[in-house]
Amino acid sequence: MDSLKILSLLKSSVNVSTSLKRGKLLHQKIVTLGLQSNIILSKNLINLYISCQDFHSAKLVFQNLENPLDITLWNGLMAAYTKNHMFNEALELFDKLLQFPYLKADSYTFPSVLKACSGLGKVQCGQMIHVHLIKTGLLSDVVVTSSLIGVYAKCDLFGSAIQLFDEMPERDIACWNTVISCYYQSGKFAKALQYFEKMKDLRYMPNSVTYTAAISSCARLLDIERGERIHQELVNNKFLLDGFVSAALVDMYGKCGFLEKAKEIFEQIPAKSLVSWNSMISGYSLRGDTKSCIELLQRMNKENMKPSSVTLSSLLMACSKSAQLQYGKFLHAYIIRNNIGSDVFLNASLVDLYFKCGRVETAQNIFSDIAKNNVEAWNVMISGYVSAGYYLEALAIYNDMKLTGIKPDAITLTSALVSCSQLAALEQGKEIHKCIIDNRLESNEIVMGSLLDMYAKCGAVSEAFEVFDELPERDLVSWTTMIAAYGSHGQAFEALKLFNEMLHSNIKPDRVAFLAVISACAHAGLVDEGYHYFNLMVSGCGIQPSAEEYSCLIDLLGRAGRLREAYAILQSNLHIREDVELLSALVSACHLHRELEIGEEIAKMLTQKDEDDPSTFIVLAKIYASQNKWNEVRKLRLKMKELGLRKKPGCSWIEVDRRIQTFLADDKSFPQVENVYQCLSLINSDMETYECFSINCKGDEYYPQPTT
């Protein structure tokens, strides 16, 4: 048997069921005949072994060559390694190639090497090769450059990838796909679509990868019109939809709320991938349609499609949105019963579910059992406590997280700032401000907006304005927050000035902004100005006032003592005439201005509406007391006793040394109780002395300073 006969048999043995056995027999024959150094035979033998996935034998054949001076040998083996994700072996072979003085890597070598760099995330290796390609002039090869762009993209160096793309004299589809995917992965969805259109303008024909990235960008931007145009383009070009494009279309229509269209495409997919199932479930999940999500899970089980953690997270999110605890428990049991390994997203979804359904203790139990080695696990607990109104607990978890050495991110700091806002915990808020600066998050609009809100709610108006003044971009929310801060802290003229500045900045106010400015007028007794802005809201901006806006107007008139005018507004509007909150606000104003007639009339209406609310009885009793109608006061108190009503105790808290201490009225269970009550006794004593002296010296300009 000569070498030509062996070569013919080797070529014919590739992709044959018995090829490995025949290959080994032929290999034995080659060694017997002393032909193991024959480059052509060795190359074909290596190809045969690679086709049989016997990489070890292929490597041995290569190693036994005394002088492997044919670059195609090296290129073939390297390509086989990278194709089968054997990236380390590919790079080892490349290192050996560099040691051969008479062989040089060519344009067929580097795509495989660069693919290995991408697979291992070895950006430094890719950068070294980049330098080598510039020196050798191989960067002009479109396939090589495309592979290099892929390295930078896979290693998240999107800027370098795009710069390299822009410098290319010639481009291929792979290059365009890589750069479009770069923009998509870095969250620049509009840019991805811009390059998609540019690619088509230059007569490049998009493929499945291109369309998938473009449609997914539309989904993230919720740009249904553009998404529909791309879909129509696919139909017009009779483009064969593969699993990736179909799943992207399902996802896009689902995210944009067009679930019927998403379902239509989903049902047309012959072999539904896990991605397409997840896209359909995600669409229903965003709507909070738990029932449809569960039905899809049942269909998946029937079709032997195993759900992933992404699937189950979407299902749990649907339960959270609709507060469907029973379905959520079913899914939790499903996860346990099927031994599905919980990742950070699945655990986060479970914690969120139980918080949204009011099961705080269950959420705490899940959190205590999960690994807490990443910021996401802590974030879901902190934000969960905040959403449930457990602000003290949220700050406690935030402090625990810092003690474990986990670095907070923008989500953590935003949630912590919300807690500080609600508790007026200024010192803790200032600490978080320092953390924002340390983490260089001053350019994050959401974080800075929360910081502004915290300072405003804590009464630190000057600090709030400093943050407002340094905001990278001022939106309607930040303007409104600052206006509300000025208004609620007695700086009404600054609030009005800022509101007018906002109007000149072409920011259109909404009803919340008008509420802030009218409220500022109410606090300062600027009735005419308040009326002006109320009318501007209705006639100038076309916003029809709701109960909240009327409440603000009534508060404005009530504070100014124009009670009959306020009561007339209530009576003339049918949809607010019997609103409990508005009536309560007006009855409080009647107590303030000792207006018995209107106050008594409104209070009687309120007691008939809700006999279980003690606040109305208490306010009415105070109105009677101010008129010395003690017999009426006695009757009211007897009525409260009959109904079993008691005044709800007030809850207070104070921040001392960055710790928040809460206590109720008549509470004697908190630390340092004796010191607190002793201090209160001194304050009361001083107040009594001050009041007596004020009465005795009425008309005198001298008032003593209270002692400490």
N, C-alpha and C positions, 0 to 999 in steps of 0.2 A: 504494500500500500504506500503510494507516494504522497507528498505534501498536498498536491492538487486535489487528490481524492479525499484526503482528510478534511481539507478546507471546505469542499463541497458538502460533506456530511455534517460538518459543524454548522454551516449556514442553514441546512435543511432541518437541523434538530431544534432550532430556536422555536419556542411556542408549541412544541409537541408534548403530549402528556407524559411520554417516557423520556423526555429530553435530558433530565439530570442523569439518569442511569446511562444513557447513550453517551452523554458528555464525559462522564468519568471513564468509560471504556476508551473513548477517543483520546482523552488526556493521557491515559496509560500507554496507548499506542504511540503518542507523540514523544513521551519520555523514553520509551523503548527504542525508538528510532533516532533518539538524540536531537529531536527538533524543538526542544523546549525554549531555545533562544530565537526561534523564528518569530519575528515581530508580527507578521500577518496572522499566523496561526494562533499566537498568544492573544492577540486582540480579539479574534473571533471566539476563542475559548472563554475569555473574560466576559464577553457579551452573552454567551450561552449561560454561564454561571449566574450572571446578574439577572437574566430573564427568569431563572429558577429561584431567585432570592437567596442564592448561596454566596453571600458576600465574602465569607471567610475563604472559600476556595478561589474566588476571583482575586482576592488580595494575595494569596500564596502564588498564584500564577504570575502576577505582576512582580512580586518580590524575587522570584527565581530568574527573572530576566537579567542578564549580566549588564547589558547596555540598553536600557529602555529609552532610546534616543528619538522616538517618534512621539511628538506632542499630542497626537490624537489618542494615543494610549492613555496618557494622563488625563486628558479632557474627558474621555469616555467614562473612566472610573470615577472622576470627581463629579460628573453630572449624575451618575448613578447614585453616588452617596447622597448628594443634596436632594435628589428626587425622592429618596427614601428616608429623608430627615436624619441622615447620619452626618450631621454638620461638623462634629469634631473630627471625624475621619477625613472629611473633605479638606479641612484646614491643615491637618497633619500632612496630607499628601501634597498640598500646595507648598508647605514649608520645605518638603523634600525636593520639590521641583526647583525651588529657588537655589538649591545647592548644586544643581547640575549646570556647569559653566557653558555647555554647548546647546542648552535648550532655553528657549524664552517663552514665557506665557503669552498667549495671543488673545484675540477678541473672543474666542470660544472658551477660554479658561476662566476669564474674570466673571462672567455672569453666574457660573456655578459657585465660585469663591464668595462673591458678594451675597449670593442667596444664603450661603452658610453663615456669613456675618449677620445677616438679617435674622436668621433663625435663632442664633445664640445671643442676639442683642449686643454684639461686639462692635460698638460704634467707633472705638479707637482704631480697631483693625480696619474698618471701612474707610476711616479718614486717611490712614497710612496708604491704603490702596489708591485712594483718590489722588494723593500726591504723586504716586507712581504712574498713574494713568495720565496725569498732566505732563509728566516728563517724557513719557513714551509716545504721546500723541494719540493714545487709544480712546481718549475721551470723546473723540469725534464719532466713534461708533455708537449708533443710536441704542443698540441692545445693551451695550456695556453701561452707558450713561443711565439708561432706564433702570438697570439693576442697582446702580449706585443711588439713584433717587429712592428706590425701594428700601435701601439700608437706612437712609436718613429718616424716612417716613416711619419704618417699623420701630426705630429708636426714639420716636417722638421729637426729632429735630426737624419740624415742619418747615421752619424758615430756611434752613439749608437746602431742603428738598426742593422748595419752590424757587429759590435763587438759582439752583442748578438747572431746573427746568426752563426758567426764563432765559438762560444763557445758551440753551441748545439751538444749534442752527437747523437741525432736522429733528422731527419727533415722530413717534409711532403711537398707536392706540394705547399700548401699555404705559407709556409716559403720561399721557393725558389722564388715564384711569388713576395712576398713582397720585398725581397732583390734585385731582378732584377728590379722591379719598382722603388726602392730607387735610384739605380744607374741611371736609366733613368731620373727620376725627377730631380736629382741633376746635370744633364748634362754630366754624365760620361757614354756615350753611348757605348764606346768600352768595358768598364768594365761590363756593362749589358749583352753584347753579350758573354763576356768571361764566366760569370756565367751561361748563357743559355747553352753554350757548356758543361760546367762542370757538370751541372745538368743532361744532357743527357748521359754523360760518366758514371755517377753513377746510370744509369738505371731508372731514374725518367722520367715518361711520361709527356711531356709538355701538358698543356691544353690551352683553348682559351686565358686566361689572359697572359700566358707565351708567346705564339706566337705573341699576339698583341704588347707586350712590345719589343720583339726581332725585329719584322718587323719595328716598329716605330723607334728603335735605328738605324737600317740600313738606314731609311729615313733621319734621322738627320745627319748621317755620309756620305750620298750620296753614300753608298756602294751597288751598284746595283748587283754586282756579288754575294755577300753574301745573299742579299735579294732574288735573284732568286733561290739560293740553298735552302733557307728556304721554298719558295713557292713550289719548286719541291718536297721537303720532305713532305709537306702537301698533295700534289697530290698522291705521292707514298703510303702514309699511309692511303689514302682515308678519310682524316680528313674532317669532315663536317664543312664548313666555315660558321660561324655565322656572324652577322652584324658587330661586332667589328673587327674580323680578316679581313673580306672583305674590310672594310673601311681603315684599316691599310695598306693593299696591294695597294689599289687605291692611298692612300697618298704617299706611298713609290715610286711607279712607276711614279706618277705625279711629285714628287720632283726631281727625277733623270732624268726627261725629256722624259720618255717612255710613252707618253700620249695615244698612240694607245692601249698598253697593259692595262693601267689604265682604259681606256674606256671599253675595253672588259670585265674586271672583274666587273666594275660598272654596266654594262648592265645585268650581270648575277645575280645581287642581287635581290631577289624577292620582299622584302619589304625594300626599301631604307630608311635608317635612315638619320637624318639631318647631322650627322657626315660624312656619305658617300657622300652626296651632296656637303658638304663643301670641302671634300678632292678632289673631281673632279674639282670643281670650282677653288680651290687653285692651282691645276696643270696647268690649262689653264692660270690662273692669272700670275704665274711665267714666263710663256712664253710671256705674254703681249697680249694674244689672247682675246681681249675684246668681239668680236662677239660671240665666243663660250660660254663665261661666261654669256652673256645676254640671249642666247638661253637656257642655263641650268636654269637660273632664271625663264624664261617663263614656262619651263617644270615643275618646282617646283610649280608654281602657279596653273597650270592645275591639278597637282596631290595633291592639297591642302596641300602642305608642306610649312609652313611659314618660311621664311628665318630669320636667327639670325643676330646679329651685326657682327659675325665672317664671315658669308656669304657675307654681304654687304661690309665689309672691304676688303675681297679678290677681290670682283668685282671692287671696287674703286682703288685697287692697280693695277689691270690690266689696267684700264684707265690711271693711272699715268705713268705706264711703256711705254705705247704706245702713250701717250699724246693725248688721245681721249677725248677732252673736251666735245663734244656733248653727248657721252655715259655717261660721268661723270655727266653732268647736268641732264640727264634722271634719273640716280640713286639718285641724290640729291633730285630731285622732288618726286621720288618714296618713299624716306624716310619720307619726309614731308607729302605727301598725305596719307600714311598709318600710320601716327602718331607713327613711330618707335622711341622709346626712344634712344637717342644718348648716347653711353658711350664714355670713353676716347679714345678707339681704333678707333671707327667710326669717331669721330671728327678729330682725328689725320689723318685718311685716307682722309677725305674731304680737310683738310688744305694742305696736301701733294699733292693731285690732282691739286688743283688750283695753287700751286707754280710751279709744273712741267709743267703746261699748260700756265705759264706766267701771270696768273691772281692774282698778288700779293695783290691787293686791296680787292678782294673777300676773299682771305685767311685771311687777317687782320680782315675783318668783322666777319668771323666765329669765329676766335680766341677771338675777343672782347665779343662774346655772350656766350662762354662756361665757365664752372667752371674751375678755375685755382688752384685747391687745391692739385694737385700732379705734380711731376716733369715731367711726360710723356707729359702733355699738353704743358708745356713750351718748352720741347725738340723739339717737332715737329715744333714749330714756329721758334726757333733758327736755327735748321738745314735747315728749308725751306728757310729762308733768306740767309743762307750761300750758298745753292745750286743755288739760284737765283742771287748770287753776291752782295747782299745787306749786306755788312759786318758791316757797321756802325750800321744799324738797328738791326743786330743780337746781337751785343755787348750791345746795348741799352736795348733789351729784356732781355738779361742775367743779366744786372744790376737791372732791374725791378724785376726779379725773386728773386734775393737775398734780395731786400728790403721787399718783401712779406714774407720772412722767409722760403722759400722752399729750401731745401738742394740740391745742384747740384749733379748729378751722373756722371759716366764716359762719357756718351753720351753728356751731357751738356758741360762738360769741353773740350772734344775733339772738338766740334763745335765752342766753344768760342775761342779755340786756333787757329783754322783754320782762323777765322776772324782776329785775331791778326797777324797771319803770312802774310795775304794778305795786311793788312794796315800798317805793320811794327810797330805795337803798342806795343813797348817793355815793357813799364811800366805796362800796363794792363796785358800783358803776364806774367810778374813777379808776379802780384797779383794772377793770376790763378795758378801759380806754388805753391804759399803758400797754396792755397785752396786744391791742389792735396795732399800736405803733410798732411794738417789737416784731410783730408778724407782718408788717408792711401791708396792712389791709386798708389803708386810708383811701385807696382808689375804689374800693368795693362799695357801690352805691347802697346796697341793702344793709350792710354793716353800719355804714355811716348814718343812714336814715334811722336805724334803731338807736344809735348813740345819741343822735339829736333828740329823738323822742324820749330817751331816758333822762337827759338833762332837763328837758322841758317839763316832764312829769314830776321830777324831783325838785322843781322850783329854782334850779340853777340856770336862770335865764341868760345871764352873760356868757356862761360856758356853752349854752345851747346855741347862742348867736355866733360864737367863735367857730363851732362845728359847721353851722349853716353857711357861714362866710367862706369856709374852706372846702365846701362840697365840690367834687369834680363836675357834677351836673345837678341842677336844681329842677326837680320835677314838682308836680302839683302836690304830692304828699308832703315833701319837705317844706314847701311854702306854707301849706296849711298847718303843719306841726308848729312852725315858728310863730305864725299868727296866733294860734291857740295858746301857745306858751305866754306870749305877751298879754293876751286878753285875760287869761285866768290868773295872772299875777299882777293885775292892777295897772298894766302899762297899755291902756287902751289906745292912746294916740299913736304909739309905736306900731300897734297891731293894724290900725287903719292905714298908716303910712306904708307898711309892708304890703298890705292887701292891694293898695293902689299901684305899688311897684310891680306886683305880680301881674296886674292887668296890663301895665305898660310893657311887660316882658312877653306879651302875647300868650300867656298861660290862661286858658279858659277855666274859670272856677266852677267847681261842682257844688252839690248841695252841702257837702261836708265843709268846704271852704267858707260858704256863706254862713253856715252854723257857727263856725269859729269867729267870724267877724261880728255877727249879730250878738253872740254871747259876750264878746269883748265890750260891745256897746252896753249890754245889760249890766255887766259888772261895774261900769263907770257911770251908769245912769244917763247915757247919751241916747235919749229916746228918739229924737228926730233923726239922728244918724242911723240908728237901728232900723227905723221905718224905711229910710232911704235904701239901705242895702236889702231889706226884705222885698221892697218893690222892684229893685234892680234884678233880684233873683227871678221874680215872677215875670216881669215885663221885658227886661233886658236879655235874660238868658233862657227864658222859656221853661224854667223849672217850676213845676207845680208843687206847692208846699205840702209836705206830709205832716203827720202828727209831731215829728221831731222839730220841724221848722216852726210850727205853731207853738210848740212848747217853749222854744227859745223866745219867740215874740211875746208870749204871755209872761214869761219870766222877766223880760225887759220891762213890760208895763207894770208887772207886779212889784218889782223892786222900786220903781218910780212912784208907786202908790196909785196908779191909774187903774184901779181894780174894776170899776164898772165898765170901762172901755175894754179891758181884757175879757171880762165875763160876756160882754156883747159879742166879741169875736167868736167865742166858744159857742154861744147860742145861735149865731148866724150860719155856722157851718155844720151841716147834719152829720158828716162823717167823723167829726171830732167832738161833737156835743157831749157825748157820754164817755169819752176817753178817760180812764181812771188816772193815768199818769198826769195828764193835763189838769184835771180837777184837783189832784193832790198838790200839784205845784201852786195852783191858785189859792187853795185853802191855806197853804203855808204862808203865802203873801198876805192873806187876810189876817192871819195871826200876827204877822210882823207889823202891820199897819193898824191893828185893832179894829178891823172892819167886821163888826158882829153880824150884820144882816146878811151879806153875801156869803161870809164864811160859814154861818149856820146852815144856810140853804144848801151849799155845796157839800158840807160835811154830812148832812142827812142823806143826800143822794148817795154818797160814797159808802156810808154804813149799811144802806139798803143793798148796795151792789156786792159788798164783801164784808160780811159780819165777822170774819175771822182775822181781819187785819187790824191790829191794835193801834197802828200809827194814827189813823183818822180820829179815833176816840181821844187819843192823847192830845192832838192838835186842837180839837174842838174844846176839850177841857181847859186848855191853856187860853183859848179865846174867851171862854166864860170867866176864867179866873181874872183875866186882864180887865173885865168889866165888873168884877166883884160879884158875879152871879154864882155864889158858892153853893147854892141849893142845886143848880144845874150841874155843877161839877160833881157834887155828891151822887146825883142820879146816874151820871155817866160812869162813874167808878163802880157803882153797884151793878150796872149793866155789864161792864167788863168782867166783873167777878162772876156774874151769872153765866156768861159765855166762856169763862175760863181763859180769858185773854190776859197776857202779861207783856209788858214792854220788853222787847228783845234786848239783851245786854250788848253794849257796844264793845267792839274788839279793836284794840290798839296794838301798835308795835313800834319799837324803837331800835335803831341801829347803834350799837356801842362796840367800839374796837372791831369793826367789820363783822360783828355777829348780830343777828336779828332776834330780838326777844319779843314774843307776843304775850298779851294778857287781856283778860276780859274785865268788865266792870265788876267790882267787888271780888276780884280774883286774888287769892292769897297763896297760890301754889307755885309761883315762879321764884327764881333765885333772888336774893337780896330784897325780899318782900318788906322787911322791917325798914330798911333804908328808904325804899320808895314811898311807903306810907308816911314816914317821918317827914320826908321832903314835901309831900302833898299837904301835910298838916301846916307846915311853915308857909307854903304858898297861899293856902286858904286864909291863914291868919293875916298875912300881909294884904291880901285882897280886901278882907273885912275892914282893916285899918284904913286902907286907901279909900274905900267906899264911904266910910263914916266921915272922914276928913273932907271928902269931896262934897258931901251933902251939907256939912256945917259951913263950908267956905264957898257956897254957891255964889257965883258972880265974882269971886276973887280969882286973880290970875295965878296965884301960887298953889302948886300941887306938889306934895312930897314925893320923892322917888321911893318905890318899894325897896325894902331891905332884902339882901340875899340870905 
